[in-house]
Amino acid sequence: MQDLKITLIQSDLHWEDVEANLAMFEEKIWQISGTSTDVIVLPEMFTTGFTMAATRVAENMNMRTTKWMKQMADQTGALILGSFAAKVHDRHYNRLLWMEPGGNHKTYDKRHLFRMANEQKTYSQGESLLIATWKGWRICPLICYDLRFPVWSRNRWDASSRKLNYDLLIYVANWPMIRINAWDTLLKARAIENLSYVVGVNRVGIDGNDIEYNGHSSIISPKGDTVFSIEGSETVRTTEISANSLHNFRDKFPAYLDADEFSIEFEQFEESDQWKI
C-alpha cells in the first residue's frame, strides 16, 4: 500500500448544462496533466448542479458523462469520482461513478436523499455501499447528505482478514453555505470515529435555486486533524496522504476492536410532511 495523491476540484457549476460543465472540468483537469495524481474527485452532480429536473437532464449509463469520465481517466491515469443524474429504465438516481483508466467502473447510488429539497420524490434510494480498492487503498465513496448518517458509513473490523473495511472515506457534495459548520464538523467526526482519512469535495457559487455554496473542500486525517481546507474559491489542489501514518495510528489506537456489532435493516416510510430549505 503506497502513499496516495488525491486531487480535489472545487468549482462553481453551470446550472443544468451538461456540455458546459464537462468542458469546464476538462480544462481544470488539464491543469494537473503535468503532475501525477492517483485520484481526482469532482463535486456531487458535477454536470448539472443539485437539480430535481431529472426527467430533463438525467443520462443513461454509457452516454456522455460516462464516456467523458473514461476519457479523463485514460488521459490522467487516475481514478475519477463524481456523481451525476442517471436514468435506469424508469427510475432516476443521484449516482456516483467510479471510473478507472481503461474503463473499469463501479457505481454508488445515494442512500440518504435530501428531503428538504424533495430529492426523495425525484430520485430512487440506493441500496448498498460501494467499497473498492485502488492503488492498495480500500475506498468508500458517498454523497453529500450521507454525511449526516454515521451508521451507514461505519468502518467495521473484519476478523477474518484482520482489516477494517476501508482506509479512505470520500464525500462528494453540494453542501450550502448556510450549513457549512455542520459540514466541517461532520467530516472530522467521520474521520475520528472510523480511524480513516476523510475527503470532502464541495462546490462554490450560487445555483439555479439561488442557494449559495462556499466550498470548504477538505482532507481530514484519521486523528481528526485538518490536512487542508479550501474555502470560497475555485481551486484545484493535489495532496498526498500517508499510508504509514494511517497504519501507525491504527496500531497505537485500535478503538475499532471495542466497537459494537450491529446490522442495518431497511424500512420504507410514507411521505406525509412537506419540507422547506
N, C-alpha and C positions, 0 to 999 in steps of 0.2 A: 504493500500500500504506500504510494508515493504522496508527497505534498500535492495539493490541488489548487490550480489557478482558476479563479472564478471572476467573470466579468459581469457586472451589474449595469444594465442600461436603464437609467431613469429618464423618462421623456414625457413631454406633452403628447397628446393623441389627436388625430383628426377625427371628428365625430362621424361615425358610421361610414367612413370612407376607406375601404379595404386597400384599394390601389395606392392611395396617398400614404397610408401608414406603412405598407410594405416598402415603398420607395424610400421613405424617411428612415426606417430601421436598416435598410440595406446600406445607406450612406453612413449611418452610425457604426455598423459592423465593419465597414471598410476602414474606419479609424483604428481598429485593432488588428487589421490584417497583417501588419508587420510585426506584431507582438504575439507570442504564443499564449494561448489560453486553453483551458480544458473544458470549461462550462460557460455558456452565455445564457443569462437569464433576462427575459423580457417581462413586462407587466401583464396583469390579467387583461383579457380581451384586448390585446395589443393591436388588433386590426380594426377595431371599431369604437373603443371606449365601452363603458359599462351600460350597454343599451338593452332595453327589453323589446326592441324591434326585431326579434329573432326571425319572424317569417320573411322579413325583407333582407336581412344581412347574413343569416346563417349559411354555412357552406357544407356540402357533403365532404366526407373524407376523400383524400387523394385528389383534391382540387387545388385551387390557387395557393392557399396558405400552406397546405401540406407540402406541395411541390417547392414552394419558396423556402420553407424551413429546411428541406433536404438540400437544396442548392447552397444555402448559407452554411449548413453543417459540413458539406463537402468542401467548400471553399476555405473554411477556417480550421477544419479538423477537430472541431469542438462539438460537444453535446449542446443542443439548444433547447431551452424550455420556455414555454409561454402558452397562455390559454386564448381560445377564440370561441365564437358561437358556432357550434357544429350541429348539423342536421343528420339524424339517423332514422331512416324511414319516416314515421310521422311524429317523431319527437325531436326536441332541441336540448342540447347540453352546453353548459359552460365547461368546455373540455380543454384540459391541459395536454399538450402534445410534447412528448419526449422524443426528440429526433437526433439520432446519431449519424456521423458520417457514413455514407454507404446506404442509408435509407432504413436501417433497422429502427423501428419506432414503437412506442408504447403510449397509452393514454390513461389519463385520470379524469373522471368526471366529478365536478364539485359536489361534495356531500351536503354541506350546510348552505342552503340557499337563503339569500338575504331578504327576509320577508318585509322589512321596512321599505323596500323598493319593489315588492311583489315579485321578486325573482322566482319564487316557487310556483307562480302562476304561469310563467313563461318557459322555464327550463325544468327538465326532469332531474331528479336527485340521483347522484352517484351511489353505487352500492359497495364499492371496495376500494381499499387503499392500493396505491402503487408504491412498491419499494423495489428498486432496481439497482444494479451495480454498474459503475463507470469508473475506470482507472483505479479499481480496487476499493472505491468508496461505495458504501451502501447508502442510497439517497432516497428520501421520501419527499416528493413534491406535493404541495397542497395549494389551495386557492382562497385568498382573502378571508372571508367570514369564517372559514375553517379554523382560523387562528384563535377564535374565542372558545373552542371546544377541546379541552386538553385530553379527554379520554380517547378521542378519535386518533390523536397523534402520539399516544403514549408509547414510549420506546421500551419494549419488553425484552427481558433476558431469555434467550433460548439455551436451555441447559444442555441440549444435545450437541449444539455447535459451539457452546460456550462463547456466544457473541450476543451483543444487543442487535435489535432488528435493523437499526440504521446508524450512520455516522453523521449524516448531514440532512437537516430538515430545511426545505425551501418553500417560501410562500410568495406567490405572485399576486399582486393586489391592485385594486382601485380603491384606496382607503382614504376617505375625505379628511381634509384638514381639521374639521370641527372635532374629530375623534382621534387625532394623531397621538395624543398622550396614551390612549389605550393601545394603539399600535406599538409604540416604543416599549411600553411596559410588558405587553404580552409576548413580544419577541424574546425579551430577556427571560421571562418566566418559562417559555417553552425550552429554551436552551438549558436553563438551570435544572428543571425537573427531568429532562431527558438526557442529560450529560452528553449533549450533542452540539455541534456547530449549527447555527440557525442563520439563514439568509432570507431577508425580506426585500422584495423589489416592488416599489410603489410608483405611481405616475405623478406628474405635476400638471399644472394648468387648470383650466375650467372646462367642464364637459358640456354637452348639449342640454343638460338639465340645470345648468348654472351652478353646479356643485364644484367647489374649489378643492384642489389637491396640492399638497406641498412636499411630497416625496418622503424623506426620512428613510430611504432605502438603506439597509444596514447589514452588516455581518456581526453576529454575536458569538463569543467564544463559549465553550461548554461551562465555564465558570460564571457566565452571565456578563462578562466584560464586553464593551462595545469595541470591536476591532476598528470599525469606522462607520460613520453615518453621513449620508448626503442629504442636505436639507432642500431648499426650494428650487434648485436649478437643474436644468437638463445636464446630465453627466453620464459619461462612460468611464467606468472605474474597474480596474483589474487588481485583484489582491490574491495572494497565496495563503492558504490555510495549512496548518501543520499537522501531519498525521502523528508525529511523535508527541506533540503537546496533547493531542486528544487521548492517545493511549496512556500516557503518563498520568494524566489527571484521572482517568477512569480507574487505573490501577491503585492510585492513592486514595480515591474517594468512591468506592464501589457501592453507592447508595442503591443501585438497581437490584442488588442482592436482597434487599429488605422490602422490595415493592410488593404490593398486594396483588394477588391473582384476581382476574375478572374476565368476563366475556361481554361482548357487545350484542345487544338484542335490538332488533329494528321494529318500530311501530309506526303505523300511519295515523296521522291526526287530521281531523276535519278542520277545514279553514272556516273560521267564524268571525275573525276580527279583521278590521282594516287598519293598516299601519301607515304612518307617515314618517318621513325622514325629519 
